[in-house]
Amino acid sequence: MRKLLFWLMALVALPVAALTAETKAEAQAALDRGFAWLRGAQQADGSWSDRRFPGMSALALWAMANADSDANKDAIAKAEAYIVSCAQPDGGIYVPIPGRRGSGLGNYNTCLCLTALHAAGGKERHPQTLLNARAYVASTQIETAGLHEGGFGYDKSSPRAYTDLNNTFYAVEAMRLTADVEEVRPGGKRVDIDWDKAKRYILSMQQAEGTDAGGFLYNRETPREGETLRSYGSMTYAGLLAMLHCQLSRDDPRVRSALQWLGKHWSTDENAGQGNQGLYFYYDVLARALDAAQVDKLPLEGGGEVDWREELVRAILKRQKPDGSWVNTSNRYWEGDPALSTSYALLALTVVLEDE
């Protein structure tokens, strides 16, 4: 209890942190090299990586849109055209893959494409595509009472109800960040998700007690024999950001509990609880979650605090390849693809540099 009280008091008035001049200059140079690599890796149709999954290209577009650099304008225009070409009659932005489990990962891809197109100015250039995508995402929310109610899975055509925090996080983020598109919907009737149900689902993924209290789970599917459900870093940052999108305040005890778990498990060397797996997604969601929570220095469990921006940027910089890209030695979650890992790294850097 004494540690908890110390932590809560420390979070109330955190000092404003800024990158050192040296780190800021190096981060900007790394951004420039990273975007140059991405531009060179873009395919003729405007995509990156596997064309069957436009969400991967959307991450690159999102990073470029955040950077607001004239050097990326042509690449952004080509990426927009490619993503819009993947829009389906049902409003989703994905590529159907008949016979594949999860088909084209409709919800996952649509959420990323919706968010990225909006960030790139799609409200003005592609309003109907965004409106259709919002309607599609809303239609994928599970309404059936039970374990999955309020959550989102990979694909609404799945023969069984399935949800997880990762898909749900991307869905609530997409719907919150693109809400202003509803201002131009014909007829004036807004489309949205059930935010109360989404919030309940998200909170059901947070561990309420024990040594893992405050951390978030990927899902609550029954584990294999001998395994236990456990929290890990990227999902806890995703859970934190999802709670904020559901308009829980930073003073909410569940938000504070998540931040306390993150202070207990702080690391830029690994995705806490998963090692090198999903490391670049971890960097991306870490930056966006702590920035949204207005945390300047994160209190640590043993006392003291960490300048998370400086440490995060340093961790990303030291992993950049000579050609400007990033890649994970672990290919779980597809991060062996340099376009994907590079997009995540650039997204994280753009968040930090935007604060400067």
WOMO-V403427 format. One record per residue. N is the residue number from 1. RES is the residue in three letters. D_FIRST is the distance of its C-alpha to the first C-alpha in Angstrom with 1 decimal. Layout:
# WOMO-V403427
N | RES | D_FIRST
N | RES | D_FIRST
This chain:
# WOMO-V403427
1 | MET | 0.0
2 | ARG | 3.8
3 | LYS | 5.4
4 | LEU | 5.0
5 | LEU | 6.2
6 | PHE | 8.7
7 | TRP | 9.8
8 | LEU | 10.6
9 | MET | 12.4
10 | ALA | 14.2
11 | LEU | 15.5
12 | VAL | 17.1
13 | ALA | 19.8
14 | LEU | 20.5
15 | PRO | 23.9
16 | VAL | 26.8
17 | ALA | 27.7
18 | ALA | 31.2
19 | LEU | 33.0
20 | THR | 35.1
21 | ALA | 38.8
22 | GLU | 39.6
23 | THR | 37.0
24 | LYS | 38.1
25 | ALA | 41.8
26 | GLU | 41.1
27 | ALA | 39.2
28 | GLN | 42.0
29 | ALA | 44.5
30 | ALA | 42.6
31 | LEU | 42.6
32 | ASP | 46.4
33 | ARG | 47.0
34 | GLY | 44.8
35 | PHE | 46.6
36 | ALA | 50.0
37 | TRP | 49.2
38 | LEU | 48.2
39 | ARG | 51.4
40 | GLY | 53.4
41 | ALA | 51.7
42 | GLN | 52.4
43 | GLN | 55.0
44 | ALA | 58.2
45 | ASP | 57.0
46 | GLY | 53.9
47 | SER | 51.4
48 | TRP | 49.3
49 | SER | 48.5
50 | ASP | 49.4
51 | ARG | 51.4
52 | ARG | 50.4
53 | PHE | 46.8
54 | PRO | 47.1
55 | GLY | 43.4
56 | MET | 43.4
57 | SER | 46.0
58 | ALA | 43.9
59 | LEU | 41.1
60 | ALA | 43.7
61 | LEU | 45.1
62 | TRP | 41.7
63 | ALA | 41.0
64 | MET | 44.5
65 | ALA | 44.2
66 | ASN | 41.0
67 | ALA | 42.8
68 | ASP | 45.7
69 | SER | 48.2
70 | ASP | 52.0
71 | ALA | 52.3
72 | ASN | 50.6
73 | LYS | 52.6
74 | ASP | 55.1
75 | ALA | 52.5
76 | ILE | 50.5
77 | ALA | 53.7
78 | LYS | 54.6
79 | ALA | 51.1
80 | GLU | 51.1
81 | ALA | 54.5
82 | TYR | 53.4
83 | ILE | 50.3
84 | VAL | 52.4
85 | SER | 55.0
86 | CYS | 52.4
87 | ALA | 51.9
88 | GLN | 53.0
89 | PRO | 54.8
90 | ASP | 51.7
91 | GLY | 49.9
92 | GLY | 47.7
93 | ILE | 48.0
94 | TYR | 48.3
95 | VAL | 51.1
96 | PRO | 51.8
97 | ILE | 52.1
98 | PRO | 53.9
99 | GLY | 53.0
100 | ARG | 49.8
101 | ARG | 46.6
102 | GLY | 44.8
103 | SER | 48.0
104 | GLY | 47.4
105 | LEU | 43.7
106 | GLY | 44.7
107 | ASN | 41.3
108 | TYR | 39.7
109 | ASN | 42.8
110 | THR | 43.4
111 | CYS | 39.9
112 | LEU | 40.2
113 | CYS | 43.9
114 | LEU | 43.2
115 | THR | 40.4
116 | ALA | 42.5
117 | LEU | 45.7
118 | HIS | 44.0
119 | ALA | 42.5
120 | ALA | 46.1
121 | GLY | 47.6
122 | GLY | 48.5
123 | LYS | 48.3
124 | GLU | 51.6
125 | ARG | 53.3
126 | HIS | 52.1
127 | PRO | 50.9
128 | GLN | 52.3
129 | THR | 50.8
130 | LEU | 47.3
131 | LEU | 47.9
132 | ASN | 49.1
133 | ALA | 46.1
134 | ARG | 43.7
135 | ALA | 45.6
136 | TYR | 45.4
137 | VAL | 41.6
138 | ALA | 41.2
139 | SER | 43.5
140 | THR | 41.4
141 | GLN | 38.3
142 | ILE | 38.0
143 | GLU | 38.7
144 | THR | 39.0
145 | ALA | 36.3
146 | GLY | 34.0
147 | LEU | 31.8
148 | HIS | 33.4
149 | GLU | 33.9
150 | GLY | 33.3
151 | GLY | 33.0
152 | PHE | 35.6
153 | GLY | 37.3
154 | TYR | 39.8
155 | ASP | 43.0
156 | LYS | 43.9
157 | SER | 46.9
158 | SER | 44.9
159 | PRO | 46.3
160 | ARG | 42.8
161 | ALA | 39.7
162 | TYR | 37.3
163 | THR | 34.4
164 | ASP | 31.7
165 | LEU | 29.1
166 | ASN | 31.2
167 | ASN | 34.2
168 | THR | 32.2
169 | PHE | 30.5
170 | TYR | 34.0
171 | ALA | 35.4
172 | VAL | 33.0
173 | GLU | 33.3
174 | ALA | 37.1
175 | MET | 37.4
176 | ARG | 35.2
177 | LEU | 36.8
178 | THR | 40.3
179 | ALA | 40.1
180 | ASP | 42.6
181 | VAL | 45.3
182 | GLU | 45.5
183 | GLU | 47.3
184 | VAL | 50.4
185 | ARG | 50.4
186 | PRO | 53.9
187 | GLY | 53.9
188 | GLY | 50.7
189 | LYS | 48.7
190 | ARG | 45.4
191 | VAL | 44.0
192 | ASP | 40.3
193 | ILE | 37.8
194 | ASP | 35.9
195 | TRP | 32.7
196 | ASP | 30.9
197 | LYS | 31.6
198 | ALA | 30.7
199 | LYS | 27.3
200 | ARG | 26.7
201 | TYR | 27.9
202 | ILE | 25.8
203 | LEU | 22.6
204 | SER | 23.7
205 | MET | 23.5
206 | GLN | 19.7
207 | GLN | 17.6
208 | ALA | 15.3
209 | GLU | 13.4
210 | GLY | 13.4
211 | THR | 13.3
212 | ASP | 15.3
213 | ALA | 13.3
214 | GLY | 14.5
215 | GLY | 17.6
216 | PHE | 21.1
217 | LEU | 24.0
218 | TYR | 27.6
219 | ASN | 28.7
220 | ARG | 28.2
221 | GLU | 31.6
222 | THR | 31.7
223 | PRO | 31.1
224 | ARG | 33.8
225 | GLU | 33.8
226 | GLY | 31.4
227 | GLU | 29.3
228 | THR | 26.0
229 | LEU | 24.9
230 | ARG | 22.6
231 | SER | 21.4
232 | TYR | 22.9
233 | GLY | 23.0
234 | SER | 26.0
235 | MET | 25.1
236 | THR | 21.6
237 | TYR | 23.3
238 | ALA | 26.0
239 | GLY | 23.6
240 | LEU | 22.0
241 | LEU | 25.5
242 | ALA | 26.7
243 | MET | 24.0
244 | LEU | 25.2
245 | HIS | 28.8
246 | CYS | 28.0
247 | GLN | 27.0
248 | LEU | 23.3
249 | SER | 22.1
250 | ARG | 19.7
251 | ASP | 17.5
252 | ASP | 17.4
253 | PRO | 14.0
254 | ARG | 15.9
255 | VAL | 17.1
256 | ARG | 13.9
257 | SER | 12.6
258 | ALA | 15.8
259 | LEU | 15.6
260 | GLN | 12.3
261 | TRP | 14.1
262 | LEU | 17.1
263 | GLY | 15.4
264 | LYS | 14.3
265 | HIS | 18.0
266 | TRP | 19.9
267 | SER | 23.5
268 | THR | 27.0
269 | ASP | 28.7
270 | GLU | 28.1
271 | ASN | 27.0
272 | ALA | 23.7
273 | GLY | 24.4
274 | GLN | 28.1
275 | GLY | 29.4
276 | ASN | 32.4
277 | GLN | 32.9
278 | GLY | 32.7
279 | LEU | 31.8
280 | TYR | 33.8
281 | PHE | 32.5
282 | TYR | 29.0
283 | TYR | 30.1
284 | ASP | 31.6
285 | VAL | 28.8
286 | LEU | 26.2
287 | ALA | 28.4
288 | ARG | 29.0
289 | ALA | 25.5
290 | LEU | 23.8
291 | ASP | 26.9
292 | ALA | 26.8
293 | ALA | 23.1
294 | GLN | 24.3
295 | VAL | 21.9
296 | ASP | 23.7
297 | LYS | 21.3
298 | LEU | 18.5
299 | PRO | 15.2
300 | LEU | 14.7
301 | GLU | 11.8
302 | GLY | 13.1
303 | GLY | 13.7
304 | GLY | 16.8
305 | GLU | 18.3
306 | VAL | 21.3
307 | ASP | 24.5
308 | TRP | 24.8
309 | ARG | 28.3
310 | GLU | 29.8
311 | GLU | 28.3
312 | LEU | 29.3
313 | VAL | 32.8
314 | ARG | 33.3
315 | ALA | 32.4
316 | ILE | 34.8
317 | LEU | 37.6
318 | LYS | 37.8
319 | ARG | 38.3
320 | GLN | 41.2
321 | LYS | 44.5
322 | PRO | 47.6
323 | ASP | 49.1
324 | GLY | 46.2
325 | SER | 44.6
326 | TRP | 41.4
327 | VAL | 41.3
328 | ASN | 38.8
329 | THR | 40.0
330 | SER | 38.3
331 | ASN | 40.4
332 | ARG | 37.9
333 | TYR | 37.4
334 | TRP | 40.7
335 | GLU | 39.3
336 | GLY | 42.3
337 | ASP | 44.2
338 | PRO | 44.2
339 | ALA | 44.8
340 | LEU | 41.6
341 | SER | 39.4
342 | THR | 41.2
343 | SER | 40.5
344 | TYR | 36.8
345 | ALA | 36.7
346 | LEU | 38.8
347 | LEU | 36.7
348 | ALA | 33.6
349 | LEU | 35.7
350 | THR | 37.2
351 | VAL | 33.8
352 | VAL | 32.8
353 | LEU | 36.2
354 | GLU | 36.4
355 | ASP | 33.6
356 | GLU | 35.7
